[in-house]
Amino acid sequence: MSRPPHASDRTVVSADGTELAVSETGDGPALVLVGGAFDHRGTPYLTRLVAVLAERYRVVTYDRRGRGASGDTLPWSIEREVEDLRAVIDAVDGPAWIYGYCVGAGLVLHGLAAGVPTTGAVLYEPPFRASVEHHVDDVVFADMLDEHVAAGRRSQTVRAFLAHVLGVPMGQIALLRLRPAAWSGLLAEAHVLSRDVRVLNGLVIPERVAAAVGVPVLVASGDDGPEFMRRAARALGEAVPGATYVELPGQWHRPEPEAVRAALERFTGLR
């Protein structure tokens, strides 16, 4: 896959010894990106996003453990993923902002609550549900995804995640399956999707985690995507102390990179 020009690649070692593949592109204030369930360095959307953001920022991306070129020390835990994020930020020269979207926003939320060093963070549409009640069926859902993977049912794993977590209509999923290259890329991430459900607290906003955040946060959503994500983003903005909530006009769950850059520039004071 194509990569943004002038990318510098390196390896960062997390607290448990896991090697994380990291890339850095551009100049300006440091900005660490944490992507969605199916995004890591070199995937098409993240590549487009990095290319646009690198015009104003020094963009740092990394493959989360178990994805892309990064290692995967077991057992997995949210705490180890937070340690990974901390290791990446610690390896950045100088203070850094963070932009997390989709599941990545949920992971960044845990990192902020744990005190990872950052100037501030933008969280775009973590796919929580707005309810604060615990959904036992969603906890069981993560276990079901593990069972699918263990039985070799990777297509069922991806289909269930897309429908239940991201709200993708079954018709769109069927069309995705007709694009072999795209579907193959999704299948490659099947084994880590149950982890993302757990990062998302069974899809319920983790209010105690949100309440522990002590840095400036912008929670954003698009006005042209799933309504449940807008409701959840608004509720998360209310749960994080001092957070601001905005809706980006004309954007959906994968916002255009230019819209992301404009929001980041306002939040970080570059304009």
TASULRA-V101711 format. One record per pair of residues at least 24 apart in sequence whose ideal C-beta (glycine too) atoms are under 10 Angstrom apart, sorted by the first residue. I is the first residue (numbers start at 1). J is the second residue. D is the distance in Angstrom with one decimal. If there is no record, write none. Layout:
BEGIN
I/J/D ; I/J/D
END
This chain:
BEGIN
1/41/9.0 ; 1/42/4.3 ; 1/43/6.9 ; 1/44/6.8 ; 1/46/9.6 ; 1/47/6.5 ; 1/185/9.5 ; 2/42/7.9 ; 2/44/8.4 ; 2/47/6.0 ; 2/48/9.5 ; 2/51/9.0 ; 3/41/7.8 ; 3/42/6.1 ; 3/47/6.5 ; 3/50/8.3 ; 3/51/9.1 ; 4/42/9.8 ; 4/46/9.7 ; 4/47/6.5 ; 4/48/9.0 ; 4/49/9.5 ; 4/50/4.9 ; 4/51/4.6 ; 4/52/9.2 ; 4/53/9.3 ; 4/54/5.8 ; 4/59/8.0 ; 4/61/9.5 ; 5/51/8.2 ; 5/54/8.6 ; 6/54/8.2 ; 7/41/8.6 ; 7/42/9.7 ; 7/47/9.9 ; 7/50/8.1 ; 7/54/8.7 ; 7/59/9.2 ; 7/61/8.9 ; 8/58/9.9 ; 8/60/9.7 ; 9/41/8.3 ; 9/69/8.9 ; 10/62/9.8 ; 10/91/7.8 ; 11/62/9.8 ; 11/69/8.8 ; 11/70/8.8 ; 11/71/9.3 ; 11/91/9.5 ; 12/60/9.7 ; 12/62/7.1 ; 12/70/9.3 ; 12/84/8.3 ; 12/87/5.1 ; 12/88/5.5 ; 12/89/9.6 ; 12/90/8.2 ; 12/91/4.7 ; 12/92/9.5 ; 13/71/9.2 ; 13/84/9.9 ; 13/87/6.8 ; 13/91/9.1 ; 14/65/7.5 ; 14/70/9.0 ; 14/71/8.5 ; 14/73/8.0 ; 14/80/7.1 ; 14/81/9.1 ; 14/82/9.8 ; 14/83/5.3 ; 14/84/4.7 ; 14/85/9.1 ; 14/86/8.1 ; 14/87/4.5 ; 14/88/8.5 ; 15/79/9.4 ; 15/80/7.7 ; 15/82/9.6 ; 15/83/4.3 ; 15/84/8.3 ; 15/86/7.7 ; 15/87/6.6 ; 16/65/9.2 ; 16/71/9.6 ; 16/73/5.2 ; 16/74/9.7 ; 16/77/9.6 ; 16/79/9.7 ; 16/80/5.9 ; 16/83/6.8 ; 16/84/8.9 ; 16/87/9.7 ; 17/71/8.2 ; 17/73/6.3 ; 18/65/5.5 ; 18/66/9.3 ; 18/70/7.1 ; 18/71/4.6 ; 18/72/7.0 ; 18/73/4.4 ; 18/74/9.8 ; 18/80/7.5 ; 18/81/10.0 ; 18/83/8.6 ; 18/84/6.9 ; 18/87/8.7 ; 19/63/10.0 ; 19/65/9.3 ; 19/69/8.7 ; 19/70/6.6 ; 19/71/4.6 ; 19/72/9.8 ; 19/73/9.2 ; 20/62/5.2 ; 20/63/6.6 ; 20/64/8.0 ; 20/65/7.0 ; 20/67/9.9 ; 20/68/9.4 ; 20/69/8.8 ; 20/70/4.7 ; 20/71/7.3 ; 20/84/5.8 ; 20/85/9.5 ; 20/87/6.6 ; 20/88/6.5 ; 20/91/9.1 ; 21/61/9.2 ; 21/62/6.4 ; 21/63/4.6 ; 21/64/9.8 ; 21/67/9.0 ; 21/68/5.9 ; 21/69/3.7 ; 21/70/4.9 ; 21/71/8.7 ; 22/60/6.5 ; 22/61/7.2 ; 22/62/4.5 ; 22/63/8.0 ; 22/69/9.6 ; 22/70/8.8 ; 22/87/9.2 ; 22/88/6.0 ; 22/91/7.0 ; 22/92/9.3 ; 23/50/8.0 ; 23/59/8.4 ; 23/60/7.3 ; 23/61/5.2 ; 23/62/7.4 ; 23/63/9.0 ; 23/69/9.8 ; 24/50/9.9 ; 24/54/9.3 ; 24/58/6.4 ; 24/59/7.0 ; 24/60/5.1 ; 24/61/8.0 ; 24/62/9.7 ; 24/91/9.4 ; 24/92/8.1 ; 24/93/9.4 ; 25/50/5.6 ; 25/51/8.0 ; 25/53/8.5 ; 25/54/4.5 ; 25/57/8.9 ; 25/58/7.5 ; 25/59/5.0 ; 25/60/8.2 ; 25/61/7.8 ; 26/50/7.9 ; 26/51/9.0 ; 26/52/9.9 ; 26/53/7.1 ; 26/54/2.9 ; 26/55/6.9 ; 26/56/7.6 ; 26/57/5.7 ; 26/58/5.2 ; 26/59/5.2 ; 26/60/9.4 ; 27/54/8.0 ; 27/55/9.2 ; 27/56/8.8 ; 27/57/8.1 ; 27/58/5.7 ; 27/59/9.7 ; 28/53/9.3 ; 28/54/8.3 ; 28/55/8.5 ; 28/56/5.4 ; 28/57/4.7 ; 28/58/5.4 ; 28/59/8.8 ; 28/268/9.6 ; 28/270/7.8 ; 29/56/8.0 ; 29/57/5.6 ; 29/58/6.7 ; 29/59/9.9 ; 29/94/8.2 ; 29/95/7.8 ; 29/96/7.8 ; 29/97/6.4 ; 29/119/8.1 ; 29/264/9.6 ; 29/268/6.3 ; 29/269/9.1 ; 29/270/7.4 ; 30/57/7.2 ; 30/58/4.9 ; 30/59/8.2 ; 30/60/6.3 ; 30/89/8.5 ; 30/92/4.8 ; 30/93/7.3 ; 30/94/5.8 ; 30/95/6.8 ; 30/96/3.9 ; 30/97/6.9 ; 30/98/9.5 ; 30/118/9.6 ; 30/119/8.8 ; 31/56/8.6 ; 31/57/4.0 ; 31/58/6.8 ; 31/59/5.3 ; 31/60/6.9 ; 31/61/9.5 ; 31/92/9.3 ; 31/96/6.7 ; 31/97/4.9 ; 31/98/7.4 ; 31/99/6.0 ; 31/119/9.7 ; 31/122/9.3 ; 31/261/10.0 ; 31/264/7.1 ; 31/268/8.0 ; 32/57/9.8 ; 32/58/9.7 ; 32/59/8.1 ; 32/60/4.7 ; 32/61/7.8 ; 32/62/7.8 ; 32/85/7.6 ; 32/88/6.1 ; 32/89/5.9 ; 32/91/9.9 ; 32/92/6.8 ; 32/96/5.2 ; 32/97/7.3 ; 32/98/4.9 ; 32/99/7.4 ; 32/100/8.6 ; 32/108/8.7 ; 32/111/9.7 ; 32/116/9.4 ; 32/118/7.7 ; 32/121/9.0 ; 33/57/9.4 ; 33/59/6.2 ; 33/60/6.9 ; 33/61/4.8 ; 33/62/8.2 ; 33/88/10.0 ; 33/97/9.9 ; 33/98/7.9 ; 33/99/5.4 ; 33/100/7.6 ; 33/101/8.2 ; 33/104/7.5 ; 33/108/9.8 ; 33/260/9.7 ; 34/60/9.9 ; 34/61/8.4 ; 34/62/8.0 ; 34/64/7.5 ; 34/81/9.5 ; 34/84/9.7 ; 34/85/6.8 ; 34/88/8.9 ; 34/98/6.8 ; 34/99/7.4 ; 34/100/4.1 ; 34/101/7.7 ; 34/102/9.2 ; 34/103/8.5 ; 34/104/3.5 ; 34/105/7.5 ; 34/106/9.3 ; 34/107/5.7 ; 34/108/5.4 ; 34/111/8.3 ; 34/121/9.3 ; 34/123/9.6 ; 35/61/7.4 ; 35/62/9.3 ; 35/63/9.2 ; 35/64/8.0 ; 35/67/9.1 ; 35/99/9.4 ; 35/100/8.0 ; 35/101/6.6 ; 35/102/7.1 ; 35/103/8.1 ; 35/104/4.9 ; 35/105/9.7 ; 35/107/9.7 ; 36/100/9.0 ; 36/101/5.9 ; 36/102/3.1 ; 36/103/5.4 ; 36/104/5.8 ; 36/105/8.6 ; 36/106/9.9 ; 36/124/9.4 ; 36/125/9.2 ; 36/126/9.6 ; 36/127/8.9 ; 36/166/8.7 ; 36/189/9.8 ; 36/196/8.6 ; 36/253/8.4 ; 36/254/7.9 ; 37/64/9.6 ; 37/67/9.3 ; 37/102/6.3 ; 37/103/4.7 ; 37/104/8.5 ; 37/127/8.9 ; 37/158/9.5 ; 37/161/6.9 ; 37/162/9.1 ; 37/165/7.6 ; 37/166/7.8 ; 37/186/9.0 ; 37/189/6.4 ; 37/192/7.7 ; 37/193/6.2 ; 37/195/9.2 ; 37/196/4.9 ; 37/197/9.4 ; 37/199/9.4 ; 37/200/9.7 ; 38/67/9.1 ; 38/102/8.6 ; 38/103/9.1 ; 38/158/8.7 ; 38/161/9.2 ; 38/162/9.2 ; 38/166/9.5 ; 38/182/9.6 ; 38/185/6.9 ; 38/186/5.7 ; 38/188/8.6 ; 38/189/5.3 ; 38/192/9.8 ; 38/193/8.9 ; 38/196/9.7 ; 39/63/9.6 ; 39/64/9.3 ; 39/67/8.7 ; 39/68/9.5 ; 39/101/8.3 ; 39/102/7.7 ; 39/103/9.0 ; 39/104/7.6 ; 39/189/9.0 ; 39/254/9.2 ; 40/64/6.8 ; 40/66/9.9 ; 40/67/4.6 ; 40/68/3.8 ; 40/69/8.2 ; 40/70/8.0 ; 40/188/9.7 ; 40/189/8.4 ; 41/67/9.0 ; 41/68/5.7 ; 41/69/7.4 ; 41/70/9.2 ; 42/68/7.2 ; 42/69/8.9 ; 43/67/9.6 ; 43/68/8.4 ; 43/185/7.1 ; 43/189/9.6 ; 44/182/9.0 ; 44/185/8.8 ; 45/101/9.5 ; 45/254/5.7 ; 45/255/9.9 ; 45/257/8.6 ; 46/101/9.6 ; 46/104/10.0 ; 46/257/9.7 ; 47/257/9.8 ; 48/254/9.6 ; 48/256/8.8 ; 48/257/5.4 ; 48/258/9.9 ; 49/99/8.8 ; 49/101/8.6 ; 49/254/8.9 ; 49/255/8.9 ; 49/256/9.2 ; 49/257/4.6 ; 49/258/9.9 ; 49/260/6.5 ; 49/261/8.7 ; 50/257/8.4 ; 51/257/7.3 ; 52/256/8.6 ; 52/257/3.6 ; 52/258/6.0 ; 52/259/9.6 ; 52/260/7.5 ; 52/261/5.4 ; 53/99/7.8 ; 53/257/6.8 ; 53/258/9.8 ; 53/260/7.0 ; 53/261/5.6 ; 53/264/7.1 ; 53/265/9.7 ; 54/261/9.7 ; 55/257/9.8 ; 55/258/9.9 ; 55/261/7.4 ; 56/261/6.4 ; 56/264/7.9 ; 56/265/6.5 ; 56/268/8.9 ; 56/270/5.9 ; 56/271/9.1 ; 57/96/9.6 ; 57/97/7.7 ; 57/99/9.0 ; 57/261/8.3 ; 57/264/7.4 ; 57/265/9.1 ; 57/268/8.2 ; 57/270/8.3 ; 58/92/8.1 ; 58/93/8.6 ; 58/94/8.7 ; 58/96/8.6 ; 59/99/8.9 ; 60/88/6.6 ; 60/89/8.2 ; 60/91/8.3 ; 60/92/5.8 ; 60/96/7.1 ; 60/98/9.5 ; 61/88/9.0 ; 62/87/9.0 ; 62/88/5.0 ; 62/89/10.0 ; 62/91/9.4 ; 64/88/9.8 ; 64/103/9.1 ; 64/104/8.1 ; 64/107/7.6 ; 64/189/10.0 ; 64/192/7.7 ; 64/195/8.8 ; 64/196/9.3 ; 64/199/9.6 ; 65/192/8.4 ; 65/195/8.9 ; 66/189/8.7 ; 66/191/6.9 ; 66/192/4.7 ; 66/195/7.3 ; 67/188/8.6 ; 67/189/6.6 ; 67/191/9.5 ; 67/192/6.2 ; 67/195/9.9 ; 68/188/9.2 ; 68/189/9.4 ; 72/191/9.0 ; 72/192/8.4 ; 76/192/8.3 ; 76/194/9.2 ; 76/195/5.7 ; 76/198/8.6 ; 77/195/9.1 ; 77/198/8.8 ; 78/106/9.4 ; 78/107/7.8 ; 78/110/5.7 ; 78/111/9.6 ; 78/114/9.4 ; 78/195/8.3 ; 78/198/6.6 ; 78/199/5.9 ; 78/201/9.1 ; 78/206/10.0 ; 78/209/9.6 ; 79/110/8.4 ; 79/114/7.9 ; 81/107/5.8 ; 81/110/7.5 ; 81/111/8.2 ; 81/195/7.8 ; 81/196/9.9 ; 81/198/9.8 ; 81/199/6.9 ; 82/107/7.5 ; 82/108/9.4 ; 82/110/5.4 ; 82/111/5.0 ; 82/112/9.5 ; 82/113/8.7 ; 82/114/5.0 ; 82/115/9.4 ; 82/116/6.8 ; 82/199/9.8 ; 83/111/9.3 ; 83/114/8.8 ; 83/116/9.2 ; 84/111/9.1 ; 85/110/8.5 ; 85/111/4.5 ; 85/112/9.5 ; 85/114/8.8 ; 85/116/5.6 ; 85/118/9.3 ; 86/111/6.9 ; 86/114/7.7 ; 86/115/8.6 ; 86/116/4.7 ; 86/117/7.6 ; 86/118/9.8 ; 87/116/9.6 ; 88/116/9.2 ; 89/116/5.8 ; 89/117/5.9 ; 89/118/6.5 ; 90/116/8.8 ; 90/117/7.3 ; 92/117/9.3 ; 92/118/9.8 ; 94/119/9.8 ; 95/119/5.0 ; 95/120/9.7 ; 96/120/9.7 ; 96/121/9.8 ; 97/121/6.9 ; 97/122/7.6 ; 97/215/9.8 ; 97/216/9.5 ; 97/264/7.5 ; 97/267/8.0 ; 97/268/5.6 ; 98/122/7.4 ; 98/123/8.7 ; 98/215/9.1 ; 98/217/9.5 ; 99/123/8.3 ; 99/124/7.3 ; 99/218/9.5 ; 99/220/9.7 ; 99/260/7.2 ; 99/261/9.9 ; 99/263/9.1 ; 99/264/6.3 ; 99/267/9.2 ; 99/268/9.7 ; 100/124/7.2 ; 100/125/9.9 ; 100/126/7.6 ; 101/125/6.5 ; 101/126/8.1 ; 101/220/8.8 ; 101/253/8.4 ; 101/254/8.0 ; 101/255/7.8 ; 101/260/8.0 ; 102/126/6.8 ; 102/127/6.3 ; 102/165/9.3 ; 102/166/7.7 ; 102/196/8.7 ; 102/200/9.6 ; 102/229/9.2 ; 102/253/6.9 ; 102/254/8.2 ; 103/127/7.1 ; 103/161/9.9 ; 103/165/8.2 ; 103/166/9.3 ; 103/192/9.7 ; 103/193/9.0 ; 103/195/8.9 ; 103/196/4.4 ; 103/197/8.8 ; 103/199/6.0 ; 103/200/6.5 ; 104/196/9.3 ; 104/199/9.0 ; 105/199/9.8 ; 105/200/9.4 ; 105/219/8.2 ; 105/220/9.1 ; 105/233/8.9 ; 105/236/8.5 ; 106/196/7.7 ; 106/197/9.8 ; 106/198/9.7 ; 106/199/4.9 ; 106/200/4.7 ; 106/201/7.6 ; 106/203/9.4 ; 106/205/9.4 ; 106/206/8.5 ; 106/209/9.4 ; 106/236/9.4 ; 107/195/9.7 ; 107/196/8.5 ; 107/199/5.3 ; 107/200/9.0 ; 108/199/10.0 ; 108/213/9.8 ; 108/217/9.1 ; 109/199/9.0 ; 109/200/9.4 ; 109/201/9.3 ; 109/205/9.0 ; 109/206/7.4 ; 109/209/6.1 ; 109/210/6.5 ; 109/212/9.6 ; 109/213/7.1 ; 109/217/8.5 ; 109/219/9.4 ; 109/236/7.6 ; 109/239/9.5 ; 109/240/7.8 ; 110/199/7.0 ; 110/200/10.0 ; 110/201/9.0 ; 110/206/7.8 ; 110/209/6.0 ; 110/210/9.8 ; 110/212/9.5 ; 110/213/9.8 ; 111/209/10.0 ; 111/213/9.5 ; 112/209/8.6 ; 112/210/8.9 ; 112/212/7.9 ; 112/213/4.5 ; 112/214/7.7 ; 112/215/6.0 ; 112/217/7.0 ; 112/240/8.2 ; 113/206/8.3 ; 113/208/8.3 ; 113/209/4.6 ; 113/210/7.3 ; 113/211/8.1 ; 113/212/3.9 ; 113/213/5.5 ; 113/214/8.5 ; 113/240/9.3 ; 114/209/8.8 ; 114/212/8.0 ; 114/213/9.7 ; 115/212/8.6 ; 115/213/9.5 ; 115/214/7.7 ; 115/215/9.1 ; 116/215/9.2 ; 117/215/9.1 ; 118/215/5.9 ; 118/216/9.2 ; 118/217/9.8 ; 119/215/7.2 ; 119/216/7.6 ; 119/268/7.6 ; 119/269/9.9 ; 120/215/5.3 ; 120/216/3.7 ; 120/217/6.5 ; 120/218/7.5 ; 120/267/7.0 ; 120/268/7.3 ; 120/269/9.9 ; 121/213/8.4 ; 121/215/6.7 ; 121/216/7.7 ; 121/217/5.4 ; 121/218/7.6 ; 121/219/9.3 ; 121/240/9.5 ; 121/243/9.5 ; 121/267/9.1 ; 122/216/9.6 ; 122/217/7.6 ; 122/218/4.7 ; 122/219/7.9 ; 122/220/6.3 ; 122/244/9.8 ; 122/246/9.5 ; 122/260/8.2 ; 122/263/6.6 ; 122/264/6.1 ; 122/266/10.0 ; 122/267/5.8 ; 122/268/8.6 ; 123/210/9.9 ; 123/213/9.7 ; 123/217/6.4 ; 123/218/7.3 ; 123/219/5.0 ; 123/220/7.1 ; 123/221/9.6 ; 123/233/7.8 ; 123/236/6.9 ; 123/237/8.7 ; 123/240/8.2 ; 123/243/8.4 ; 123/245/9.8 ; 124/218/8.9 ; 124/219/8.0 ; 124/220/4.9 ; 124/221/7.0 ; 124/222/8.2 ; 124/229/9.5 ; 124/233/8.0 ; 124/246/10.0 ; 124/248/8.3 ; 124/251/8.9 ; 124/253/8.6 ; 124/254/9.4 ; 124/255/6.7 ; 124/259/9.9 ; 124/260/7.3 ; 124/263/8.3 ; 125/166/9.7 ; 125/219/8.8 ; 125/220/7.3 ; 125/221/5.0 ; 125/222/7.0 ; 125/225/6.9 ; 125/226/8.5 ; 125/229/4.7 ; 125/230/8.0 ; 125/232/7.8 ; 125/233/5.8 ; 125/236/9.6 ; 125/248/9.7 ; 125/251/9.2 ; 125/252/8.9 ; 125/253/5.7 ; 125/254/9.1 ; 125/255/8.3 ; 126/199/9.0 ; 126/200/6.7 ; 126/201/9.8 ; 126/203/9.6 ; 126/205/8.4 ; 126/219/8.5 ; 126/221/9.6 ; 126/229/8.2 ; 126/232/7.0 ; 126/233/7.4 ; 126/236/6.7 ; 127/164/9.7 ; 127/165/5.5 ; 127/166/5.8 ; 127/167/7.5 ; 127/196/9.1 ; 127/197/9.8 ; 127/200/6.6 ; 127/203/7.0 ; 127/226/8.2 ; 127/228/8.0 ; 127/229/5.9 ; 127/232/7.1 ; 127/233/9.6 ; 127/253/8.0 ; 128/165/9.9 ; 128/200/6.1 ; 128/201/7.4 ; 128/202/9.4 ; 128/203/5.8 ; 128/204/6.4 ; 128/205/4.7 ; 128/206/8.4 ; 128/210/9.9 ; 128/228/8.6 ; 128/229/8.2 ; 128/231/9.1 ; 128/232/4.1 ; 128/233/8.3 ; 128/235/7.6 ; 128/236/6.6 ; 128/239/9.9 ; 129/200/9.2 ; 129/201/9.8 ; 129/202/9.1 ; 129/203/5.1 ; 129/204/6.0 ; 129/205/7.5 ; 129/228/6.3 ; 129/229/9.4 ; 129/231/8.1 ; 129/232/6.0 ; 129/235/8.9 ; 130/204/9.1 ; 130/205/7.1 ; 130/227/9.8 ; 130/228/7.0 ; 130/229/9.2 ; 130/230/9.0 ; 130/231/4.0 ; 130/232/4.7 ; 130/233/8.8 ; 130/234/7.5 ; 130/235/4.4 ; 130/236/8.6 ; 130/238/9.9 ; 131/203/8.9 ; 131/204/6.2 ; 131/205/7.9 ; 131/228/9.8 ; 131/231/9.2 ; 131/232/8.9 ; 131/235/8.6 ; 132/204/6.8 ; 132/205/6.3 ; 132/206/9.5 ; 132/207/5.9 ; 132/235/7.8 ; 132/239/8.5 ; 133/204/7.0 ; 134/201/8.5 ; 134/202/6.7 ; 134/203/10.0 ; 134/204/5.7 ; 135/201/9.5 ; 135/202/5.6 ; 135/203/6.4 ; 135/204/5.8 ; 136/202/8.0 ; 137/164/9.6 ; 137/202/8.6 ; 137/203/9.6 ; 138/164/8.1 ; 138/165/8.9 ; 138/197/6.9 ; 138/198/9.8 ; 138/200/8.5 ; 138/201/8.7 ; 138/202/3.9 ; 138/203/4.7 ; 138/204/7.0 ; 139/197/8.3 ; 139/198/8.4 ; 139/201/9.2 ; 139/202/4.6 ; 139/203/9.3 ; 139/204/9.3 ; 140/202/8.9 ; 141/165/8.3 ; 141/194/8.4 ; 141/197/6.1 ; 141/202/7.6 ; 141/203/8.1 ; 142/193/8.6 ; 142/194/4.4 ; 142/195/8.0 ; 142/196/8.6 ; 142/197/4.0 ; 142/198/5.4 ; 142/199/9.8 ; 142/200/9.2 ; 142/202/7.1 ; 142/203/9.5 ; 143/194/7.3 ; 143/197/9.3 ; 143/198/9.8 ; 144/194/8.2 ; 144/197/9.5 ; 145/190/8.1 ; 145/191/9.2 ; 145/192/9.6 ; 145/193/5.4 ; 145/194/3.9 ; 145/195/9.1 ; 145/196/9.1 ; 145/197/6.7 ; 145/198/9.9 ; 146/191/8.9 ; 146/193/9.2 ; 146/194/4.8 ; 146/195/9.3 ; 146/197/9.7 ; 147/194/9.1 ; 148/190/7.7 ; 148/191/9.9 ; 148/193/9.1 ; 148/194/8.8 ; 149/190/5.7 ; 149/191/5.1 ; 149/192/9.1 ; 149/193/8.1 ; 149/194/7.4 ; 150/191/9.4 ; 152/190/9.9 ; 153/190/8.6 ; 154/186/8.9 ; 154/187/4.8 ; 154/188/8.7 ; 154/189/9.3 ; 154/190/4.0 ; 154/191/7.8 ; 154/193/9.6 ; 155/183/8.0 ; 155/186/9.0 ; 155/187/6.6 ; 155/190/8.0 ; 156/190/8.9 ; 157/186/9.5 ; 157/187/8.3 ; 157/189/9.2 ; 157/190/4.3 ; 157/191/8.0 ; 157/192/10.0 ; 157/193/5.9 ; 157/194/8.1 ; 158/183/7.9 ; 158/185/10.0 ; 158/186/4.8 ; 158/187/6.0 ; 158/188/9.5 ; 158/189/7.6 ; 158/190/5.4 ; 158/193/7.1 ; 159/183/10.0 ; 159/186/9.2 ; 159/190/9.9 ; 160/190/9.9 ; 160/193/8.4 ; 161/186/8.8 ; 161/189/8.9 ; 161/190/8.1 ; 161/193/4.5 ; 161/194/8.5 ; 161/196/7.7 ; 161/197/7.7 ; 162/186/7.8 ; 162/193/9.3 ; 164/197/8.6 ; 164/203/8.2 ; 165/193/7.9 ; 165/196/7.4 ; 165/197/6.5 ; 165/200/7.4 ; 165/203/6.7 ; 166/225/10.0 ; 166/226/7.9 ; 166/229/8.7 ; 166/253/7.0 ; 167/225/8.8 ; 167/226/4.6 ; 167/227/9.1 ; 167/228/6.4 ; 167/229/7.5 ; 167/253/8.5 ; 168/226/9.0 ; 168/253/9.1 ; 200/232/9.9 ; 203/228/9.6 ; 203/232/8.8 ; 204/232/9.4 ; 205/232/6.6 ; 205/233/9.9 ; 205/235/5.8 ; 205/236/5.6 ; 205/238/9.5 ; 205/239/6.0 ; 205/240/9.8 ; 206/236/9.5 ; 206/239/8.6 ; 207/235/9.1 ; 207/236/9.3 ; 207/238/9.7 ; 207/239/5.3 ; 207/240/9.7 ; 208/239/9.3 ; 209/239/8.8 ; 209/240/9.3 ; 210/235/9.3 ; 210/236/6.3 ; 210/237/9.4 ; 210/238/8.9 ; 210/239/3.8 ; 210/240/4.8 ; 210/241/8.2 ; 210/243/8.4 ; 211/239/6.6 ; 211/240/7.6 ; 211/241/6.6 ; 212/240/9.3 ; 212/241/8.8 ; 213/239/8.9 ; 213/240/5.0 ; 213/241/6.4 ; 213/242/8.5 ; 213/243/7.6 ; 214/240/9.6 ; 214/241/7.3 ; 214/242/8.7 ; 215/240/9.5 ; 215/241/9.8 ; 215/242/9.0 ; 215/243/9.9 ; 216/240/9.8 ; 216/242/7.0 ; 216/243/8.0 ; 216/244/8.2 ; 216/267/7.8 ; 216/268/9.5 ; 217/241/8.6 ; 217/242/7.4 ; 217/243/4.2 ; 217/244/7.5 ; 217/245/9.6 ; 217/267/9.2 ; 218/243/7.0 ; 218/244/5.2 ; 218/245/7.8 ; 218/246/6.6 ; 218/263/7.1 ; 218/264/8.6 ; 218/266/8.5 ; 218/267/4.7 ; 218/268/9.4 ; 219/243/5.5 ; 219/244/7.2 ; 219/245/4.9 ; 219/246/7.7 ; 220/244/8.9 ; 220/245/7.3 ; 220/246/5.1 ; 220/247/7.2 ; 220/248/6.0 ; 220/251/8.6 ; 220/255/8.1 ; 220/259/9.3 ; 220/260/8.6 ; 220/263/5.9 ; 220/264/9.6 ; 220/267/8.9 ; 221/245/7.9 ; 221/246/8.0 ; 221/247/5.5 ; 221/248/7.3 ; 221/251/8.1 ; 221/252/9.4 ; 221/253/8.7 ; 221/255/9.0 ; 222/247/6.8 ; 222/248/5.1 ; 222/249/8.0 ; 222/250/7.4 ; 222/251/3.1 ; 222/252/4.9 ; 222/253/6.9 ; 222/254/8.8 ; 222/255/5.5 ; 222/256/9.4 ; 222/259/8.1 ; 223/247/4.7 ; 223/248/7.0 ; 223/249/5.6 ; 223/250/7.0 ; 223/251/6.9 ; 223/252/8.8 ; 224/248/8.9 ; 224/249/8.0 ; 224/250/5.7 ; 224/251/6.0 ; 224/252/4.8 ; 224/253/9.2 ; 224/255/9.3 ; 225/251/7.1 ; 225/252/3.8 ; 225/253/4.6 ; 225/254/8.7 ; 225/255/8.7 ; 226/252/8.1 ; 226/253/6.8 ; 229/253/6.5
END
